[in-house]
Amino acid sequence: MDKFILLLITGFLELQCVQINNLTVPSLATPDIPTILDCDYSLDFPKDEELVVKWFFNEETYPVYQWIPDAKPQDLGILKGRLDLTYRASEDKNKVHRALRIVKLRPDLSGNFTCSVSTFSSEDSQTKQMLVFVAEKRLDIKYTSQQNEMFSTIMCCAEEIYPRPDLKLYLNNSEIDNTTLSVQLNSNGLYTVALQGFVDDLVDGVEIICELRVIEANYTVRKEVIYYRVIQAVSSSNGNIKQLNFSLLFFLYVLLIFKVCF
């Protein structure tokens, strides 16, 4: 008998629980494009009092958004001044302002968003991750050589990108192992990354490849160039012809620059 009563009580409590049906957070977002994060939930008792919808960012204990029916929604913390507070996700008075419409989207909003829905009797929450991806502003390959031409330095540099990418350098499809990496986080929150490779002196016709990857965005960029030395003829002061060997002019012949976004 006691067990039967306990089952009845448990079943009754489950019936009146708040439940999040669907949390919609884009896994990949683009800066400055309005983005909606939605939190659809159901209430078994729509008239249940003290309904509160909150959104949290990463591990913060204080909400970045809060809405209580019959009150104005509040943008807080990192979302202050970055939301469209007039946005209506539903005509249901208990769901009108359940969602976030972010109008000032920047890479600093990459992270975990948690929707929490609570009433006097129960609570439910779900979390999803969003990445605000910024493609590189520029991808360059540069070359320098020692005067004795015994070894050469190749540099691949990616500017203004988020998140931090992986860079690799290749000679004729063989990866250069002797490399050093430098990373700079700019004041705007974007990265500038340079990979420097050290190789034996380059020969004519060698193909140099720089590959940039952002695994989280499933994004790949490759830049390829063919290196040629240039021999330039100039006149000496006595009228004779002299040949000067210039091993620079690394960008003389660019075969291919392409981007592949899967």
N, C-alpha and C positions, 0 to 999 in steps of 0.2 A: 504493500500500500504506500509506504513512504517513498519507495522507488518510483511508483507511478506518479505521485504528486510532484516529485523532483523533475521527472520528465516533462510533465505539463508546464511547470514553471520555466524550465529551460527552453521549451518550444515557444512559449509565449514571449520570452525575452528575445529570442532569435527573430521572431516576426516583426518586432518593432525596432530592429537595428537599422541604422543608416548604412547604406551600401554604395560605394563608388562603382558605377557600372563601366565607365570608360575614362581613362586619363589620356588626353591627346597632347603630346609634347613632341614637336618635330625633332628628329635626331640631328638634323643638319639645317642650319638657318643662315641667312645672308644679312649682313649689316644694313641698317637703314631701310629695310623692307618690313612693314608692319606684320607682326607674327602673333598668332593666337595660340594660347595654351588653354585647353578646355578641360573641365572636370565635371563630367556628367554623373549624377548620383540619383538615388531613389530614396524616398521616405515612405515607409509603410503608413505613417501617420502624418500627413502633410501639415496638420495643425499643431504638431509637436512644438513646444516652446523652446526658445533659446537656441535656434539654429544659427550656427556661425560657420562661415567658410573662410579658411585661411590658406595662404600659400607661403611656403618656406623655400629658401635658397641655400643649397649645400647644407652645412652642418649648423647653420645659425639657429639659435633657440627662439629668436624673435621673428614674427612673420614679416614678409615684405609686402603682403596684401591681406586685407581683411574686409569681409562684408557680412553685415547682419541685415536681414530683410527689414524693409521700412526705414533703413538708414543709408547714408551715402557710403559708397565703397571708399576704402582708404589705401593709397599707395604709400609704402613705407620703405625705409632702408635704402637698398641699392636700386629699388624701383621707383623711388620718389621722383615725380616729374617725368616719368618715362612711359606712363600708361595712358590709354584712352579710357577714362573713367565713365564715359557715356556709353561704352559698348554694352550691348544687350545680347547675351547668349541664348536667352529663352524668354518667352512671354509668361512662363510660370512664375508667379510672384516669389516662390521659394527658390528660384534658380536664375533669376534675371542677371545678376552680376557674379555668376560663379566662375567666369573665365577671365583670363588676362589677355588684353590686346596691347602688346608692346610696340610702341611707335619709335622709340629711340633705342635700337638694338645695337649693341657693341660686343666685342669679344669678351669683355669682362662679365658678360652674362652666360658664358659657357659654364655648364655645371649641372647639378641635380636640382630639379624642381619637385617639391612635394606639395600635394593638395591634401588638406585636412578638412573633413566635414564632421561637425559634431552637433549634437542636440543635448538636451538635459539627460537623456537616458543612454546614449551610445555615441560612438565615434568611429570613423574609418579614415584611412589615409593610404595614398599610393605615391610612388616616386618614379620619375623618369629623367633621363639625361638629355641635354641639348648642347650641341656644339655650334658656336657662331664662327663659321669658317671665312677667312679672308685669303684669297689667292695672292700670290706674290705680285708685287708691283713691277719687279724687274728681276731677271735671271741672267747673269753674265758669266762668261768664261774669260779669264785673263791669263797671260803668259809672261814669264820673265826668264831670262837666261843669264848664267854667269859668263864673264868675259872669256874664260877658257873653254866654255861650252862643254864641260865634262858632265854637268847635270842641269836639269831644268826644273822650274817650279810652275805648276798649273794651279789656278784658283777658280773655284766655282762659288759665286756669291748670289744669295737670294735676299731680296730686300722687301720689307713691309709685308710680312706674312703671319698668319695665325691659324692653328697653333704652330709650335716649333716643328719644322720639317726634318726629314732624314735626307741627307745628301750623299751621293756616291759619285766617284770619278772613274772613268774607264779609258783605257787606250786599246783601240781595236777590240772592244768588247771584253777585255781583261781588266778586272777591277784593280785600281791602284791601292796597295795596302799601306804604303808609307804616307800617311796623311795626318794632319792636325786640324782640329775643329775649333772655331771661335763662334760664340753666341752672344748677341747683344739684344737686350729687351729695351725697346724704345719707350719714350714717355707716353706715346699713344697706345701702348699695350701690344704693339706688333713686334715681330722678331726680325732681325737681320742676322743671317747665318752665313758663314764663309767656311768652305772646306779647301784646304791647301794640300796639294799632292806633290811629292818629290820623285822625279824620274830621271833616268839617263837621258842624255841629249836627244831631242826629238829629231826624227828623220822625215824627209818629204813624204807626203801622202798618208801620214799616220792620222787616224780618226780619233778625235777626243770627244768624249761624251760626258755630260753632266746630267745626272738623274736626281730629280727632287720628288719625294713622296710624302704625302700626309695620309697615313694609314687610316686614321679616324674618319677622314672624309672620302676615302677610296679615290684618292686624287694623285695623278702622276704627271710630271712634266719632264721632257727630255730636250736637251739642247745639244746639237752635234756640229762640230766644225772639222775641217780638214786643214792640217798644217802644211805650209810650204815656205821654204826659205826663198828670199828674193835677192838676186845679184844685180846690183845697180852700177852702171858705168858712169864715171864722171871724169872730166878733164883735169889734169894736173897743171901746175903753173907753167911747165915747159912745153905744154901742148900734147904730151903723151897721154894715152888713155890708161886709167887705173881702175881696177875693179874692187869694190868694197862689198863684203859679204854681210848682209843684214839678216840676222836670225829672228828679228822681230817680225812685224806685219802678220801677226797671228790670226787676225780676222780677215785676211785677204779673201778667203773663200769660205763662205758659210753654206754648207750643204743643206741643212735642214733644221728648222725650229718648229717644233710642234708640241701641242698639249693634248693629252688624252685624259678625259674625265670619265671614269667608269660609273 
